[in-house]
């Protein structure tokens, strides 16, 4: 069996309800996470805790706005129960607002010799975050790293996600897989020779219920295709949603 699909199956077993939603509404404060997820701050650290009770572990912090952001995991009896993102309160203050992206992933689509940061760049302002170290005697998670994005002007598709928001991507594949998905002039700035791979359907056996198998029109450079369960008629994002990412027929985040 394809190892990426094995990771996808394991990810489904962990349960999307236990994860921070892939898209968080930028309301000026971090939304209260549903219990028991998000309660890591009130759970003893795994390094100081043994037995069957719950414990928490954190990844290294990165600077965000006026504060920090880091990953966290919750474990109970050696079994991972939740994986999420923890922001300090000042992190939602002082975020960049004028520039749509950090300019890491751009393409001169109209070939005018100038890159329009608003329309010819993707990915917002991004941070690569390491996952917490797996506690001793605990099962690992299928995820390898996290990509955290701040989008002050939103992003395509317009009319759906063009409002300020955070994106959180829990990747099932190494960073090199993402890097190999180049920017270009097709769909949402993906290289045209990679559009077919981005649009390759995910087999039904590995596809969560309610999600499309393929969405080439949402294929993006340095990202892949986005599988969105929201009907196109739902309009602009309000609150939060959960999106899967796919490339070459595999779920990658």
N, C-alpha and C positions, 0 to 999 in steps of 0.2 A: 504494500500500500504506500502511496505517496506520503512522505514524512510530514509535509505541510498539512495534508488532510488529517493525519493523525493528530497533529497539534490542534487543528480546528475542532476535531471531535473532543479532545481534552478540554479545550476552552469552553465548549458548550456545557461540558459536565460541571465546570466550575460555576457556571451560572451567570448570565449577564445581569441579573437583578442584583448580584453581589458586587458588581463593578460600578465605579463612577460612570455616569452616562458619558457617551463619547462626545457629547456637545453640551456645554454648560452655559446657561444664560448669563450674560454679563450685566448683573443688576447693581453692581457697586459693592456687593458683599457676597461671600461664598454661600451657596444655598445649603440649608441644613440637610445632611445626608440621612437617608432612611435608616432606622435601626434594623439590625445591629451594625450594619456597615457604617463607616465614618466615625465610629466610637473609639478608634484606636487610641486617642489621647487619654481615654479613661481606662485603658486596658494595660496591665503590667507589660513591661518590655520582655520579649522572648528571652533575651540574654539573662534576665533575672528571674525567669519563671519556668517551672517544670510542672509535669503532671498533665491532667486532662483539661484544665481550665484554659480560657482564652488568653492569648498574648499577642503583642503587636511588634512589628519591626518596621523601620524606616530606611529609605534610601538616602543618599547624600542630597543636601539642599542646594538649590540653584537660585541665584538672584532673580526676582521678578518684581517689577515696579519698585515700591518702597519696602518690599519684604522678601519672602522666599517661598519656593514651591518644592515639594519632594513627594516621592511615592511612599505608600505605606501598604503593609499587608497585615491581615489578621489570621491567626491560626488557632485551632483548638484541637487538642489531642494529636498534634502533628499534621493536621489536615488544613490546607488553606481554605479559608472561608470568605475572604474578601480581598480585593486589590483595588487601590484607589489613589487619589491625589489629595495632598494636604497643602493648603495655602495659609500663610499667616495673614492676619487682617490687613496689614499695610500693603500686601502684594497687589491688591486691586486698586491702589492709588499710585499715581505717577507712571502709569503705563503709556507707551507711545501712542499718539493719536493722529499725528499729521501724516506720517508715512504708512501706507497700507501694508507694506511688507518690509522685511529686513534685506531684501534684494538678493537672497541666496539662490533663488530659483526663478530665473527670468528667461524670456525669449523675445527677440525682436520680430514679432509676428508680422508687422507691416513692412519690414525691411527698410525702414527709413533711417537706419543708423543711430537711432535713439531708443532707449528702453523706457517705456511709460510704466512707471512703478505701480500705477493704479490698475492698469489693464493688461500689462504684459509680464507680471510677476505673480507667483502663487505661493501659498504656504504661510502667509501672515508673518508674524514674529515668532520664531520657533526656538524651543529648547529641547535638547535630548537629555532624558532623565534615566538614570540607572535604577533598576529595581532593588528592593531590599534584599540583603543576603538571606538565603533560606536558613531558617533556624535549624539547629542540630536535631536530627531524628525526625524532621518534618518532610513531607512530600513537597516536591518542587511544583512550580506553575509552568504552563506551556508558553507563557509570554517571555520575551527576551529583553525588551526595553520599552520605553514610553516616549512618544513625541508629543510635546505640549505646545499648542499654538495660540497666540493672541491675535485676533483679527479685528482691528479697530473699525474697519469699514465693511466687515463681512467679506463674502466672496461669492463667486458663481455657484450654482445657477441663480441669476438675479430673480427677485421675486420670491425666493425661498430662504436663502441664507445671507442676504446682503444687509445684515444688521450686526452690530458689534457683538462678538461672542468669543468664547474659548472653545478650542477643539482639543480633545485628548485622545491620542491613538495608542492603544496597547498592541504592540507589534508581536506577531508570532514568528517572524523571520528576522535574520540578521540585518544590520544596517546596510550592508552591501547590496542587498536585494532592493531596498528603497533607492539607494544611490544610482543603481543601474537603470531606473525608470527615468528617462531623460525628458527635459522640457522640449517642446516643439510646437508646430503650428496647427495641431489637430485637437478637437474636443476642448478640454480645459487646459490648453497649453501642454499637451503631451506630444512626444516625438511621433510623427505619423507612422513610422515603421514599427512602432510598438502599440498602436491603437488596437490591432487585432488581438494581440496577447492580452491587453487590458480588458477587452470585451469578451474574452473566452468565458462561456458560462461555467459557473460553479456546479458540479454534479449535485443532484437533488439530495443524495444521501448525506452531504456535508453542508447543506444550506438550511439555515434557521427558517422556521415557518414564517410566512408573511413577507419574505424578502425576495426581490427579483434575482434571477440567476445571473443576469448580465445587465450592465448599464454603461455601455461604451461612451455615451454622451457625457458622462460624468468623469471620464478618465482624465487624470491630472498628472503632470510631471512631478516626479519625486513622491508619488502617492499611489497611483493606480486608479481603478474604478471604485465608485462609492455606491454601495447597495443600501438604499433608503427604503424603509417600510412605509413612510408617509406617502399617501397618494399625492400626485402633482397638484391637485385642486386644494390642498390644505393651506397654501399660501405661505407667507413669511413666518419664519420660526418664532415661536413664543414658548418660552420655558426651555425644555431640553428634549433631545431625541437620541436614539442609539443607532449608529450606522456601522455596517461592516465594510471592510475594504478588500478588494480582490485583484489578483493579477495572475494571468496564465492559468485560469481555472481553479486557483487556490485562494482560500481566505488568508489574507496576510495581516489584517488587523481587525 
